[in-house]
Each structure stands twice: as C-alpha cells, then as structure tokens.
Amino acid sequence: MKNRLFPGMTRRDFLSASGAMALSSMAPLSMALEAKPKSVLATSAKGMVTSPHELATNAGLDVLKSGGNAIEAAIAIAACLNVTYPHFSGFGGDAFMIISDRNGKVRTLSGIGQAPAILPQYSGSAIPVRGPASMLTTAANVDTLGKAFDISSRELAGSKSWAELLKPAIGFARDGFPVSPSERFWMDFREKEMNALPGVAQSFMINGKAPGIGQLFKQPQLADTLEMLAVRGYRDFYEGKLAERIAQGLKSAGSPLTASDLAKTQARIEPPLRVNYRDGVLLANQPPTQGITTLEIMGILDRFDLKNIPEGSADYYHVVVEAVKRAFIDRNQYVADPEFVNVPSAKLLSKAHLDQLAGKIQMQRALPWPHVFKNGDTVYIGATDAQGNSVSMLQTVYFDWGSGVMAGDTGILWHNRGASFSLKADSLNVLQPGKRPFHTLNPGMYLKNDKPHILYGTQGADGQPQTLATILTRMIDYGMDPLTALSKPRFLLGKTFSDTRDSLKLEKDAGEKVFEELARRGHEMSVISAQSPLSGHPGAIVIDQKSGAFSGAHDPRSDGRALGV
C-alpha cells in the first residue's frame, strides 16, 4: 500500500526509512544511548530528586538522605551538572527556580544576566551566535543558587553549608567523572565547528580528540574556581577576587562585559504567574521568560475536554499543536524584558483572551506556520523533601557549549544568551544597555489544594512549551505516571538545527495513520526517529497529596534519572 504522506513509499518503506530521516549525524547518539541504563519510574515516601545526569542526581539524593532540604539538594545537583553536563549548563550561564515551602508559600527566582552598560558596535545585521561577540550578557546562575541558599538558611532551617553543597561538584572536577553519551554526541555534532569553539577544543578535548563515553575526564581549573566559591561565598563571583579573574578573562577573550557589569548582576525573586488548569493551578516565572507561553497553551487546552479525545490520536496532536501556535504568536508579539517594554501578562492569561484563542482553533484545519524558531539547550532539576518543600529548576548556557569561549583560566565556559538579542530597532528584544534578553527557560509547578502536586521542566528552547504541554496533559488529563508520560511520542513545531523547514516534526512511533491525518488537515509533516533528542529532555516528579508518596522520572532520551530517598 502506498503512503499518501510520502508518495512512492510503501508502509514498510516508511517504517524502515523514517528513523534515518532524522539525520545520519544522530547515529552517534543512537549508539551512545545503548550504553546508558534504562529509565525507570522512581518511587519514594521520603523525598525525590531528578536531573539529566545520574551522578548529579545522586549528589542531590545524598543531601536529602543526610537531612538536607529540597533547595539544598537542588543546589548540589546544579553545581554537579555544571561539571558533568558542560554542554548544556554552567556557572557561565543563567538559571531559574520555582520554590514552594511546606506551607505552600511559592516564589520564583529568575537569574538572567543583563547586557553591558557600554554596548559594542556591530557591523552586521545580527549578533554573532558564537565567539567573544556573543558573550554579551552577564551570568546569573551562581546568584540564583546563592539566593536560593539564603532562602533555605533563613526560612527552611537549612542544615548544609554553602561549601558542603559544592563539595561533590569540586570532587568531580578535581578527580574526574565518566564522560556521558550526551556530551560525546554534542562534541561529535560540533566537530567541524571547533575553530569557532576554542574553549571546547582546548578544555574538553584530549590531544585533539573527543574523549570516549565513560572515559575519566578532569577539569582542574574549574575545580579551583569552585573551591574559591566554596570558601569566599557566591557573591565573590560578581564582586570579589573571583569576579576580578572572570572580568579579566572576559576582557582578554574580547567580550564587552566589565567588572562593573558583573557587580550589577542580580537574580530576581518574584511571585509566579498563574493559570487555572482542571482542578489545579499551573505556575511559571515572569517575563522575559516564555513561562507565560506555557501557561497560555495550557489555558487554551483547559477549554477542551481532552478526556474525550483519545491520547495519541491525530485529534490530540492537532489540538495541542494549534494551542501552541496561538500562544507563540502572542509570545513573539509581547514577551521581552518588562523593564523596557509593556508585557500585558494579565491580559494574555485572562479568561476572555484564552476563550478567544481556543475559539479560533479549527479541528479539521491547521493554521499555517511561518514563524521563527528560537534555539537553546538547558537542563532540568527537580527536588522535593519529606517536609513538603519543593524546587523546580532549569539552568542553561543557551546553545550547546554556549559561546564556545572560556572566561580566562577560570574553567568557566561563558554562555551566548546575548546572541538572542536583535539589532533591529523595532524589535521587542532589541539590544539595549542593562537589558535582560528574552529567555526560553520556564520550569513549572502544578498546585492542587495550594500545595505542589507536579514539578516539571525540560530542555529544548522553543520546544519547551510544546514538550511541557504533552507531558502535562498526559499526566493530568490521562492519568499517566511520569515515566509513561515522558516516554510517549512528542512533536516539535518549527525549524531546528537539523531541519530548516517550518514543519511539524513528530516522532515515528506516533504511527503512520496519525501522520497521514495531520497532513490531511494541513500540517507540513516531518518524521523524526522515536525517542529523538530533538524532542527535549524533560523531568517530572509527582507528589500524591493523599498518601504523601513521590513518583518521578527523567526522560528516557537523556542520561539522567529520578531517585527516591
């Protein structure tokens, strides 16, 4: 039988060829994933942590086991990931948290580095995405962790010292850790670009070659920096001796950032945005993050009776994709730094606006999609303890390997988030002194009865709201456990680093009939392999409010897992 989606291909051709269509360059990752343990559903009655790297997850688990709280566990995990997952996270990047204490008091931390006070001159029409000219914003990751530590110490009876929480990361940097399949994949993927990534070539390759999966790898310069932070405190990154070294390293590399810019860097503690969904409330960070976009998507889907739409059907994918499109149009029109532009958050999340967007969705016809895709990579961290404290967190260096440039001899690979600014004067996200760039990162939390019920987040830039919409509907509407929800086929709308078409990329195991029906409705379809790395690396923890039990998982597409106490 012929395939209407791909003329000239039989069903057998479709099933055998579709995996190859995801790019032959993905082959190293396919082989690499065979080396990692199979993902499992973790359960516990005493607390839980999840991250994309098992060593980091274990560090957080050790904190919980020794009496630490969820914030302390998240800090330990984040510090370790900055060593063991350097392609997606680092102290030279940004970070975001949603924190809830045992009484349901919720706040967000948005750690976004700002543009320099004195801007450089650019000769082209766009900011370079790699190299010194992309090192255009300060890094607020460390201040985010530090402010979270202060909250833990001041309000949650935190028992761990700052130095104690950094100790596992220092050990991995000093003594070494086995290289992950994900890190090796991203080194192979960028092999031909190493001239534009000098920090990666010099600091993460051995004798000019990428280390093998499982090979012991050490970062002595980063170990020295972490020890300095442990002894001198987190603000030393911005105002102390370490800040002097970082500023000198940035200057030597050719970045426009100065010591004064570093000193002005502060993570913001803010109330979360909220939207009702079914019998609970979804939370997100304030703009300039796209957290509001995830909430808009879910608010639109709240107007549809998903329980009467079979999960995994063409109707299911269609309605979620169409909700994504409407929210993305709003995002591109309104979301930027609210200190520089008016972001009408209340209007975008209002009942009237969400009703209007939901009413525009036609179940048999897709909205054309020519809009620009935004890139980015990151890592998700979730932690919850027996006392009821919870943390949902993301940290990032923007593109894989960030700017590709080290800040001097600190071992810190600086991010390239500033490359997301525009040089067009009429852009919401136009580059301005002291401005924070638009951010794709949006960790989330779902409350029921004013207490945390689901912690969630994902890697994937524009894919983040899309991935979150699928895993949230699957857990909330269809009652799936976290591992099942994370394992199901997902989609990615728009251009990616591997496919420049503005198509709807859907994992092969969604099934041929679904592809054909979506194509009939007007979606431009692309097939990607099942469990594709293009579809994000989410993690989730569910807290049963009746029993107090925890269940969690990290995406089977990643190197990580959830672990219970």
C-alpha positions as CSV (number, residue, x, y, z in Angstrom):
1,M,0.0,0.0,0.0
2,K,1.3,3.4,-0.9
3,N,1.9,6.1,1.7
4,R,0.0,9.4,1.0
5,L,2.3,11.4,3.2
6,F,5.4,10.4,1.3
7,P,4.4,9.4,-2.3
8,G,6.3,6.4,-3.7
9,M,7.0,4.9,-0.3
10,T,5.2,1.8,0.9
11,R,4.2,1.5,4.6
12,R,7.2,-0.8,5.1
13,D,9.5,1.8,3.4
14,F,8.0,4.4,5.8
15,L,8.7,2.4,8.9
16,S,12.2,1.5,7.9
17,A,13.3,4.8,6.5
18,S,11.8,7.2,8.9
19,G,14.4,6.7,11.6
20,A,17.2,7.5,9.1
21,M,15.3,10.7,8.1
22,A,16.2,12.2,11.5
23,L,19.7,12.9,10.2
24,S,22.6,10.5,9.8
25,S,24.5,12.7,12.2
26,M,22.3,11.4,15.0
27,A,23.8,7.9,14.7
28,P,26.5,8.5,17.3
29,L,23.8,9.4,19.8
30,S,21.8,6.3,19.0
31,M,24.8,4.1,19.7
32,A,25.7,6.1,22.8
33,L,22.3,5.7,24.3
34,E,22.8,1.9,24.3
35,A,25.5,2.5,27.0
36,K,23.2,4.2,29.5
37,P,20.9,2.4,31.9
38,K,17.2,2.1,31.0
39,S,15.0,4.7,32.5
40,V,12.8,3.6,35.4
41,L,9.9,5.1,37.4
42,A,11.3,6.1,40.8
43,T,9.0,5.9,43.9
44,S,9.6,7.0,47.5
45,A,7.8,8.1,50.6
46,K,10.6,10.3,51.9
47,G,11.7,12.6,49.1
48,M,12.9,12.6,45.5
49,V,15.3,14.3,43.0
50,T,15.7,14.2,39.3
51,S,18.2,15.5,36.7
52,P,19.6,14.6,33.3
53,H,22.8,13.1,34.8
54,E,22.8,10.2,37.3
55,L,25.9,11.4,39.2
56,A,24.3,14.8,39.8
57,T,21.0,13.2,40.8
58,N,22.9,11.0,43.3
59,A,24.5,14.1,44.8
60,G,21.1,15.6,45.5
61,L,19.9,12.3,46.9
62,D,22.8,12.2,49.3
63,V,21.8,15.7,50.6
64,L,18.2,14.5,51.3
65,K,19.4,11.3,52.9
66,S,21.7,13.3,55.3
67,G,18.8,15.6,56.4
68,G,19.1,18.4,53.8
69,N,16.0,20.0,52.3
70,A,14.9,20.3,48.6
71,I,16.6,23.6,48.0
72,E,19.9,22.2,49.3
73,A,19.5,19.1,47.1
74,A,18.8,21.2,44.0
75,I,21.9,23.4,44.6
76,A,24.1,20.3,44.9
77,I,22.6,18.9,41.7
78,A,23.0,22.1,39.8
79,A,26.6,22.5,40.9
80,C,27.4,19.0,39.7
81,L,25.7,19.4,36.4
82,N,27.9,22.4,35.8
83,V,30.8,19.9,35.8
84,T,29.3,16.7,34.4
85,Y,26.9,18.2,31.8
86,P,29.0,21.2,30.5
87,H,27.5,21.2,27.0
88,F,24.1,22.3,28.4
89,S,24.8,24.1,31.7
90,G,27.5,26.0,33.6
91,F,28.3,28.8,36.0
92,G,28.8,31.0,33.0
93,G,25.1,30.8,32.2
94,D,21.6,31.6,33.7
95,A,19.2,29.8,35.9
96,F,15.5,29.8,37.0
97,M,13.7,28.3,40.0
98,I,10.2,27.9,41.4
99,I,10.3,27.2,45.1
100,S,7.4,26.2,47.4
101,D,7.9,25.7,51.1
102,R,6.0,23.2,53.3
103,N,3.2,25.7,53.8
104,G,2.6,26.4,50.1
105,K,4.4,29.7,50.0
106,V,5.6,30.0,46.4
107,R,8.2,32.3,44.8
108,T,10.3,32.3,41.7
109,L,13.9,33.1,41.1
110,S,14.8,34.4,37.6
111,G,18.6,34.6,37.2
112,I,19.1,36.4,33.9
113,G,22.3,38.2,33.1
114,Q,22.0,41.7,31.6
115,A,23.6,43.4,28.6
116,P,26.7,45.6,29.4
117,A,26.3,49.3,30.2
118,I,28.5,50.1,27.3
119,L,27.4,48.3,24.1
120,P,29.8,47.2,21.4
121,Q,29.4,48.2,17.8
122,Y,28.2,45.5,15.3
123,S,29.0,45.7,11.6
124,G,26.5,43.1,10.5
125,S,22.7,42.8,10.8
126,A,22.8,40.3,13.6
127,I,24.8,39.5,16.7
128,P,27.3,36.6,16.2
129,V,26.0,33.4,17.8
130,R,29.5,32.1,18.8
131,G,32.7,33.6,20.0
132,P,33.6,36.7,22.1
133,A,31.0,38.9,20.5
134,S,28.3,36.6,21.7
135,M,29.5,36.9,25.3
136,L,27.1,39.8,25.6
137,T,25.3,39.2,28.9
138,T,26.5,38.5,32.4
139,A,25.8,35.1,34.0
140,A,23.2,34.9,36.8
141,N,23.3,31.2,37.6
142,V,25.5,31.5,40.7
143,D,23.5,34.3,42.1
144,T,20.3,32.3,41.6
145,L,21.8,29.4,43.6
146,G,23.1,31.8,46.2
147,K,19.8,33.5,46.8
148,A,18.1,30.1,47.0
149,F,20.7,29.1,49.6
150,D,19.8,32.2,51.6
151,I,16.1,31.3,51.5
152,S,16.9,27.8,52.7
153,S,19.1,29.0,55.6
154,R,16.8,31.9,56.6
155,E,13.3,30.3,56.2
156,L,13.6,26.5,55.8
157,A,16.1,25.7,58.6
158,G,18.7,24.6,56.1
159,S,21.4,22.4,57.7
160,K,24.0,22.4,55.0
161,S,26.8,24.9,54.5
162,W,27.4,26.5,51.1
163,A,30.8,24.8,50.9
164,E,29.2,21.4,51.7
165,L,26.8,21.7,48.8
166,L,29.6,22.5,46.3
167,K,31.8,19.7,47.6
168,P,30.5,16.9,45.2
169,A,31.0,19.1,42.2
170,I,34.5,20.0,43.3
171,G,35.3,16.3,43.6
172,F,34.0,15.6,40.1
173,A,36.0,18.5,38.6
174,R,39.2,17.6,40.6
175,D,39.1,13.8,40.5
176,G,37.2,13.3,37.3
177,F,34.0,11.8,36.1
178,P,33.0,9.5,33.2
179,V,32.0,11.3,30.0
180,S,28.3,11.0,29.2
181,P,26.8,9.8,25.9
182,S,25.1,13.2,25.6
183,E,28.4,15.2,26.0
184,R,30.2,12.9,23.5
185,F,27.3,13.3,21.0
186,W,27.4,17.1,21.1
187,M,31.2,17.1,20.7
188,D,30.8,14.9,17.6
189,F,28.0,17.0,16.3
190,R,30.1,20.2,16.5
191,E,33.3,18.6,15.4
192,K,33.6,20.7,12.2
193,E,32.9,23.9,14.2
194,M,35.7,23.6,16.7
195,N,37.6,26.7,15.4
196,A,34.5,28.7,16.5
197,L,34.5,26.9,19.9
198,P,38.1,27.4,21.1
199,G,37.2,26.8,24.8
200,V,35.6,23.5,23.9
201,A,38.6,22.4,21.7
202,Q,41.2,23.4,24.4
203,S,39.3,22.3,27.5
204,F,37.1,19.4,26.6
205,M,39.2,17.5,24.1
206,I,42.2,15.3,24.9
207,N,45.1,15.6,22.4
208,G,42.8,17.0,19.8
209,K,40.2,14.2,20.2
210,A,36.9,14.0,21.9
211,P,37.1,11.7,25.0
212,G,35.2,8.4,24.7
213,I,32.0,7.6,26.5
214,G,32.8,6.6,30.0
215,Q,36.4,8.0,29.8
216,L,37.5,9.7,33.0
217,F,37.6,13.5,32.5
218,K,39.0,16.1,34.8
219,Q,38.6,19.9,35.0
220,P,41.3,21.2,37.3
221,Q,40.8,24.9,36.6
222,L,37.1,24.6,37.3
223,A,37.9,22.7,40.5
224,D,40.0,25.7,41.6
225,T,37.2,28.1,40.8
226,L,34.6,26.0,42.7
227,E,36.9,25.8,45.7
228,M,37.2,29.6,45.6
229,L,33.4,30.0,45.5
230,A,33.0,27.5,48.3
231,V,35.4,29.4,50.6
232,R,34.5,33.0,49.7
233,G,30.8,32.7,49.0
234,Y,28.6,33.1,46.0
235,R,28.8,36.9,45.5
236,D,32.6,36.5,45.0
237,F,31.6,35.5,41.5
238,Y,30.4,39.1,41.0
239,E,32.2,41.4,43.4
240,G,35.3,39.6,44.8
241,K,38.6,38.2,43.7
242,L,36.9,35.6,41.5
243,A,35.0,38.4,39.8
244,E,38.3,40.2,39.1
245,R,39.6,37.0,37.4
246,I,36.4,36.5,35.5
247,A,36.4,40.1,34.3
248,Q,40.0,39.9,33.2
249,G,39.2,36.6,31.3
250,L,36.2,38.2,29.6
251,K,38.2,41.2,28.5
252,S,41.1,39.1,27.2
253,A,38.7,37.0,25.2
254,G,37.2,40.1,23.6
255,S,33.9,40.3,25.4
256,P,32.4,43.8,26.1
257,L,31.4,42.8,29.7
258,T,33.2,44.5,32.6
259,A,33.7,44.1,36.3
260,S,31.1,46.8,36.8
261,D,28.6,44.8,34.7
262,L,29.3,41.6,36.8
263,A,28.7,43.6,40.1
264,K,25.2,44.7,38.9
265,T,24.1,41.1,38.2
266,Q,21.2,40.0,40.5
267,A,18.7,37.2,40.3
268,R,15.1,38.4,40.8
269,I,12.8,37.0,43.5
270,E,9.3,37.4,42.1
271,P,5.8,36.0,42.5
272,P,4.9,33.4,39.9
273,L,2.5,33.7,37.0
274,R,-0.6,31.5,37.4
275,V,-3.3,29.9,35.3
276,N,-6.0,27.5,36.3
277,Y,-5.9,24.1,34.7
278,R,-8.6,21.5,35.5
279,D,-8.7,21.3,39.4
280,G,-5.3,22.9,40.0
281,V,-3.1,25.8,39.2
282,L,0.0,25.9,36.9
283,L,2.9,28.3,37.9
284,A,5.7,29.9,35.8
285,N,8.4,32.5,36.0
286,Q,7.6,36.1,35.0
287,P,8.8,37.6,31.6
288,P,11.2,37.9,29.9
289,T,10.9,34.1,30.1
290,Q,8.4,32.2,28.0
291,G,6.8,30.8,31.1
292,I,3.7,32.8,30.2
293,T,3.6,31.0,26.8
294,T,3.4,27.6,28.5
295,L,0.6,28.9,30.7
296,E,-1.3,30.3,27.7
297,I,-1.0,26.9,25.9
298,M,-2.4,25.1,28.9
299,G,-5.1,27.7,29.5
300,I,-6.3,27.2,25.9
301,L,-6.3,23.4,26.3
302,D,-8.3,23.8,29.5
303,R,-11.2,24.9,27.2
304,F,-11.1,21.4,25.5
305,D,-12.4,18.2,27.0
306,L,-9.3,16.1,26.4
307,K,-10.6,13.1,28.2
308,N,-13.0,12.6,25.3
309,I,-10.1,13.0,22.8
310,P,-8.1,9.7,22.6
311,E,-4.5,10.3,23.7
312,G,-2.0,9.9,20.9
313,S,-4.7,10.3,18.2
314,A,-4.5,12.9,15.4
315,D,-7.1,14.9,17.2
316,Y,-4.8,15.0,20.3
317,Y,-1.7,16.2,18.5
318,H,-3.7,18.6,16.4
319,V,-5.3,20.5,19.3
320,V,-2.1,20.7,21.2
321,V,-0.2,22.0,18.2
322,E,-2.8,24.5,17.4
323,A,-2.8,25.8,21.0
324,V,1.0,26.1,20.8
325,K,0.7,28.2,17.6
326,R,-1.7,30.7,19.1
327,A,0.4,31.1,22.3
328,F,3.6,31.5,20.2
329,I,2.1,34.3,18.2
330,D,1.4,36.2,21.4
331,R,4.8,35.5,22.7
332,N,6.5,36.9,19.6
333,Q,4.3,40.0,19.8
334,Y,4.6,40.8,23.5
335,V,7.3,39.0,25.6
336,A,10.5,40.8,26.4
337,D,12.1,42.5,29.4
338,P,9.2,44.2,31.2
339,E,11.5,46.9,32.4
340,F,11.9,48.0,28.8
341,V,8.5,47.1,27.2
342,N,5.0,46.6,28.3
343,V,4.2,42.9,28.7
344,P,0.4,42.5,29.2
345,S,0.6,39.4,31.3
346,A,-2.8,39.8,33.0
347,K,-4.5,40.2,29.6
348,L,-2.7,37.2,28.0
349,L,-3.8,34.9,30.8
350,S,-7.3,36.3,31.2
351,K,-10.4,34.1,30.8
352,A,-11.6,36.3,27.9
353,H,-8.3,36.1,25.9
354,L,-7.9,32.3,26.5
355,D,-11.6,31.8,25.5
356,Q,-10.9,33.8,22.3
357,L,-7.8,31.8,21.3
358,A,-9.4,28.5,22.0
359,G,-12.4,29.5,19.9
360,K,-10.1,30.1,16.9
361,I,-8.9,26.6,16.7
362,Q,-10.4,24.6,13.8
363,M,-10.2,20.8,14.5
364,Q,-10.0,19.9,10.8
365,R,-7.7,22.7,9.6
366,A,-4.2,23.7,10.6
367,L,-3.1,27.3,11.0
368,P,-0.1,27.9,8.6
369,W,3.2,28.3,10.5
370,P,6.0,30.5,9.1
371,H,7.3,31.8,12.4
372,V,10.9,31.9,13.5
373,F,12.2,29.1,15.8
374,K,14.3,30.0,18.8
375,N,17.3,27.8,19.7
376,G,18.7,26.8,23.1
377,D,19.7,24.0,25.4
378,T,19.4,23.5,29.1
379,V,19.0,21.0,32.0
380,Y,16.0,20.3,34.3
381,I,16.4,19.7,38.1
382,G,13.5,18.7,40.4
383,A,13.7,18.1,44.1
384,T,11.2,17.6,46.9
385,D,11.7,16.6,50.5
386,A,9.7,14.8,53.2
387,Q,8.8,18.1,54.9
388,G,6.9,19.3,51.8
389,N,9.5,21.7,50.3
390,S,9.8,21.6,46.5
391,V,12.1,23.0,43.8
392,S,11.6,23.1,40.0
393,M,14.7,24.4,38.3
394,L,16.4,25.0,34.9
395,Q,19.9,26.2,34.1
396,T,21.4,26.9,30.7
397,V,24.3,28.1,28.6
398,Y,21.9,28.9,25.7
399,F,23.3,27.0,22.7
400,D,25.1,23.7,23.3
401,W,28.6,24.7,24.5
402,G,27.4,28.4,24.9
403,S,29.7,30.9,23.3
404,G,32.4,28.3,23.0
405,V,34.8,30.6,24.8
406,M,36.3,30.3,28.3
407,A,36.5,33.2,30.8
408,G,40.2,33.2,31.1
409,D,41.7,30.4,33.3
410,T,38.6,30.0,35.4
411,G,37.4,26.9,33.7
412,I,34.0,28.7,33.2
413,L,32.6,28.4,29.7
414,W,30.6,31.6,29.1
415,H,27.1,31.5,27.6
416,N,25.9,33.2,24.4
417,R,22.4,34.2,25.6
418,G,23.2,37.8,24.4
419,A,23.1,36.5,20.8
420,S,19.3,36.2,21.2
421,F,19.0,40.0,21.2
422,S,18.0,41.7,18.0
423,L,19.8,44.6,16.3
424,K,16.5,45.8,14.7
425,A,15.3,49.0,16.4
426,D,11.6,48.0,16.2
427,S,12.2,44.6,17.9
428,L,10.8,44.0,21.4
429,N,14.1,42.2,22.1
430,V,16.4,44.9,20.7
431,L,19.8,45.2,22.4
432,Q,19.9,47.9,25.0
433,P,22.3,48.7,27.9
434,G,21.4,46.8,31.0
435,K,18.5,44.9,29.3
436,R,17.8,41.2,30.0
437,P,17.2,39.1,26.9
438,F,14.1,37.0,26.1
439,H,14.5,33.6,27.7
440,T,13.1,30.3,26.6
441,L,13.6,28.7,30.0
442,N,10.4,28.0,32.0
443,P,10.4,25.5,34.8
444,G,7.0,24.7,36.2
445,M,5.0,23.6,39.1
446,Y,1.4,22.4,39.3
447,L,-0.5,23.0,42.6
448,K,-3.5,21.2,43.9
449,N,-5.1,22.5,47.1
450,D,-2.4,25.2,47.2
451,K,0.4,22.5,47.6
452,P,2.8,21.2,45.0
453,H,1.5,18.2,43.0
454,I,3.8,18.1,39.9
455,L,7.3,19.5,39.4
456,Y,8.3,19.7,35.8
457,G,10.6,21.2,33.2
458,T,12.6,20.4,30.1
459,Q,15.5,21.2,27.8
460,G,14.6,22.4,24.3
461,A,14.2,26.2,23.7
462,D,11.0,26.7,21.6
463,G,10.4,23.0,22.2
464,Q,10.0,23.6,26.0
465,P,6.3,24.8,26.0
466,Q,5.5,22.1,23.4
467,T,7.1,19.3,25.3
468,L,5.5,20.5,28.6
469,A,2.1,20.6,27.0
470,T,2.3,17.0,26.1
471,I,3.7,15.6,29.3
472,L,1.3,17.8,31.4
473,T,-1.8,16.7,29.5
474,R,-0.7,13.1,29.7
475,M,-0.2,13.2,33.5
476,I,-3.2,15.4,34.4
477,D,-5.8,14.6,31.8
478,Y,-4.9,11.0,31.0
479,G,-3.6,9.9,34.5
480,M,-0.2,8.6,33.3
481,D,2.7,8.2,35.7
482,P,5.8,10.4,34.9
483,L,7.8,7.7,33.1
484,T,4.9,6.7,30.8
485,A,4.1,10.4,30.0
486,L,7.8,11.1,29.3
487,S,8.2,8.1,27.1
488,K,5.3,8.8,24.7
489,P,5.8,10.2,21.2
490,R,6.3,14.0,21.1
491,F,6.4,16.7,18.4
492,L,8.4,19.8,17.7
493,L,7.0,22.7,15.6
494,G,9.3,24.9,13.5
495,K,12.9,25.0,12.4
496,T,15.6,23.2,14.2
497,F,19.4,23.0,13.9
498,S,18.9,19.9,11.9
499,D,15.9,20.8,9.7
500,T,15.3,24.3,8.3
501,R,11.7,23.7,7.3
502,D,8.9,25.2,9.3
503,S,7.4,21.8,9.6
504,L,5.7,19.7,12.4
505,K,8.3,17.2,13.4
506,L,6.7,14.2,15.0
507,E,8.4,11.0,16.4
508,K,7.9,8.0,14.2
509,D,6.2,5.8,16.8
510,A,3.1,8.2,16.7
511,G,2.1,6.0,13.7
512,E,1.5,6.4,10.0
513,K,-2.2,6.9,10.3
514,V,-1.6,9.9,12.6
515,F,0.9,11.4,10.2
516,E,-1.5,11.0,7.3
517,E,-4.4,12.5,9.1
518,L,-2.4,15.5,10.3
519,A,-1.0,16.1,6.8
520,R,-4.6,16.0,5.5
521,R,-5.5,18.8,7.9
522,G,-2.8,21.0,6.5
523,H,0.2,20.3,8.8
524,E,3.6,20.1,6.9
525,M,4.9,16.9,8.4
526,S,8.4,15.7,9.0
527,V,9.3,12.3,10.6
528,I,11.9,12.1,13.3
529,S,13.1,8.9,15.0
530,A,11.4,7.5,18.0
531,Q,12.9,8.8,21.3
532,S,14.6,11.6,19.3
533,P,16.9,14.1,21.1
534,L,15.1,16.9,19.2
535,S,12.0,16.5,21.4
536,G,13.6,17.6,24.6
537,H,14.8,16.1,27.9
538,P,12.1,16.7,30.4
539,G,11.9,15.5,34.0
540,A,8.9,15.3,36.3
541,I,8.1,14.5,39.9
542,V,4.5,13.8,41.1
543,I,3.5,14.2,44.8
544,D,0.5,12.3,45.9
545,Q,-1.4,14.6,48.2
546,K,-3.3,11.8,49.9
547,S,-0.5,9.5,50.7
548,G,2.4,11.9,50.5
549,A,4.3,9.4,48.2
550,F,6.5,10.6,45.4
551,S,7.0,9.2,41.9
552,G,9.3,10.6,39.3
553,A,11.3,10.0,36.1
554,H,13.7,11.8,33.8
555,D,13.3,11.5,30.1
556,P,14.5,8.1,28.6
557,R,16.1,10.2,25.8
558,S,18.6,11.7,28.3
559,D,21.4,10.3,30.5
560,G,19.5,11.0,33.7
561,R,17.0,9.5,36.1
562,A,14.9,10.3,39.2
563,L,15.9,8.8,42.5
564,G,13.9,8.4,45.7
565,V,15.2,8.5,49.3
